[in-house]
Amino acid sequence: MEFQKKTLLKTVDLTKRFGGLVVMNKLNMQVTEGEVHGLLGPNGAGKSTFFNLVTGVLKPTSGKIWYDDVMDITNAKPHKVAKLGIGRTFQLNPLFGDFTVEENIMAAQFLHPHSTVLQVYFNTPTYRKNEKEAQKSTNDIMEMLNMTAIKDVKAAALPHGYQKLLGVARALAVKPKLLMLDEPLGGMNPEEIHFTLDAINTMNKEIGITILIVEHNMQVLDICDNVTVISFGEKIFDGTAEEVRDDKTVNEVYFGGVEYD
């Protein structure tokens, strides 16, 4: 008997209007636990709006957002969404430029503090234990993403691709069940794209994090299990990464009729 994986994220008729402008129109999609799911579309399709709706940055005009099968997070505030286990990156990474790679990841560990002010002040055994665990988690993340060799480099001095990857590392530090990556390949050169795709695939396959990727770079299909494509806030395709390459509607809307290879 095949084990049925649960739906980690589901939207029902998700709609967002700004005045008379409809940027998300009755979007129905779901992300299954354990998969890498791509949310693709050309610039202006509504991809980042979708991320902002799911993470509570924006409130939907109508529709529902369900998390972990049973939780209605339609109107949840961003901090509550984060505590439930949804982590995200941004197109423009909010890094601490004067902090090293290691310090940036360590800082993210304490978005969910485990020590009280008194424990910190008196340097109690509990505080020291928590610090040791945070350091181990930071080391593990740097090793997994091949960032150990640059751990002492300040974030502001990193090449663009590594700054993007550091944003992913910081999101991992909050131990998400669902990791939402907002255009992780944006502005990267071919070499940076290659190591970033490898890192995302490692996160999914080795530690089992469910990943939702917003992108317009179709190279992301190489690591996606399933894909949803939107155009002007409406879904035009939902299926596997293999099927999307041959879909005529996607080909017309996304590629202007030129076949994608």
N, C-alpha and C positions, 0 to 999 in steps of 0.2 A: 504493500500500500504506500503510495507516494505521499510524503509529508507536504501539507499545504502551508505555504508561507503566508504570513499575515501581511495586510496592507499597512504600511507605515505612514503614508501620507495620501490623503484623498481630498479632491475638491469637487464640489457639486454645484454646477451652475454659477461658478465664481465670476462676479461682475464688478468692474470698477469704472465709474464715470467721474470725469472732472468737468463739471458744468455740463455742456452738451456733447463733450468729447468722450466717446466710449473707448477705453484703452484695454479693457479685458471684458469679453462678452461670453457669459455662460460657459466658462471653461470647465470641462469635466476631465480629470486625469487622476491617475493613481501611481504611486511608487511602492513597489513590493520590497519587503525587507530583504537585505542582502544583495540587491542589484546596484548596478551603475545605470542611472536613468538620465538620458539627455533631454533637455528642453531647448530646442533649437528654433532658430528663426532669424530673418534678416534684422538689421538695426531698425529700432522703432516698432518691433513686433509686439512688445509688451512683456518681454522676458524678465527684465529687472523689476517691473511692476509686480509680477507674480511673486518674486522673492520677497519684496517688501510687504505684500499682503500676507504671505505665510508667516513671516517673522514678526508681524505686528507693527511694523513701521507705518504701514497704511491700513486703513480699515476698508473692507469691501462695501460696495453699494448694496449688493445682495449676494446670496449664495452662502455656502458653508465650506469650512475647512476642518477636516478630521485628521487626527494624529493618533498613531498607534492603535488603530481600529476603532477605538471607542471615545476618544477625547475630542470634544468640540473646542477648537482653539480659534474660532472665527474672529472673536474680538479680544483675544488675549494680548496683554502688553508684552513688549519685546523681552523684558527681563524674565517673565514667566515662561515664554517660549524657549528661551535659552536654558532655563532650569529643567525643562522637560526633556532636554537632550537634543535640541536642534541647534547646530552650530552653522555659521555662515562666514563666507569671505565677501569682500567688496571689490568692485572694479578698481577703486582707488584705495589701497591698503592703509588703514589707520595705524601705522607702525610708530614706535618710539625711535626716531632717527638717531638719537645720541646713545641709545642702548645697543649692546651687542646682540647678535643672533640669540645667544643663550639667554641673555637678560630679557629679551622680548618674549621668549617662550615661557620663561619662569614667571614673568608678570601675568601672563594669561592664565597660569595655573591658579592664581588667587582671585579669579573672578567668582569662584565659589569657595570662600575661605573656610578652612576647617579649624582654625585656632581663634580663640577669643583674644581680645585686647590684653587682658590680664595674663593669659598664657604667653603671649608674645613678650610682654614687658618683663615678666619674671623668667623668661627663657626656660619654661617647664619642659619635662620629658615629652609631653604630648606635642608641644610646639616643635621640638627638635625632631620628633618622629615625622610630623607632617612636612617639615622642611626637607627631610631626607627623601620622603616619598615623592615630593614635587621635583626634586633634583633628578631622581631616577626616571621619572616620567619624561622630563625634559631631555635627558640623555637618550632615552629610547626613541623619542620623536626625531631628534637630530640624526641618530643612526639610521632610522628607517628611511628618512628623506635625504640621506647622504649629505648632511649639513655639518657634521662633526668637525670637519677640517676648517670650516669658516665660523666656528662658534664664537670666536673673539672679535669678529669683524663687526663694525657698527652698521646698523641697518641702512643708514643714509649712504654708505659707501658701497652697498651691494649693487651688482648689475640688476637691471629691471626684472629679469627672469627669477633671480633669487629673492628679490623683494616680494614677488608674487608668491613664491613657494614659502617664504616666511609667513605670509598671511595665512596660508594653509596650515602651517605648523602651529600657529597661534590658535587657530580654530580647533585643531586636534587636541590642544592642551585642555580644553574644557570637557573632553571625553564625550563627544556627541554620539547619539544613536543614528542621527541623520545629519550628514554633512552637506551643506549647500554651497556650491562653488560658483561664484558669479564671474563669468568670463575669465577663468584662470589662465587661458592662453593668450589673452589680449596683449598685443604689442611685443610678443616674443619672437625671437629668431628661431630657425628650424632646430638648432641644437637645444635651445631652452624648451621648445615644445616637446621634444623627444623625452628629455629627462622629467618634465612635469607629468606627461602622460604615464610614464613608468611609475612615478611616485604615487599618482592617484590609483593606478591599478594595484600597486602594492598595498595601499591602505584598505582597499576593498577585499583583495584576495587573502591577505595575511592576517588582518585583524578584524575583518568582517563588517566594516562600517558601510552602511547604506549611503550612497552618494547620488546627489542630484546636481547635474551640471547644466548651467545656463551658458550657451555658447552660440556664436555664429560661425566659428571655424569648424568646418566639417571633419577635420582630422580627429576630432573627439569621438567620432563613430567607431574608431579602432578599439576603444575600450568600453563602449556602451553595450548593455544587454538589450535595453528597450529605449525607444525614442518617442517623444511627442514634439511635433512641429507646429508652431503657431505663426499666423500672419495677421497683422492688424488686430491682435487680441483674440483671434478665433482659431480653434484647433483645425488643422487641415490634414493631419496625419497622426496616427498612434499605432505603433507596432515595433518590430524588431529593427536593430541596426542594419541588418541585411536587407530587409524589405524597403526601408526608406530610400535606398539608393536607386531603386527601380520605380518608385512611385511617380506617376505622371503629374499629379497635382503639385507635389513638392518640387519637381523638376521645373514646372512652369513658373511657380511663384517665387521659389528660392534661387534657382539657377538661370532663370530667363530662357528656359528651353534647352540649355546646353547640358548634355549628360555629364553627371559627376562620376569620376572613376576613382 
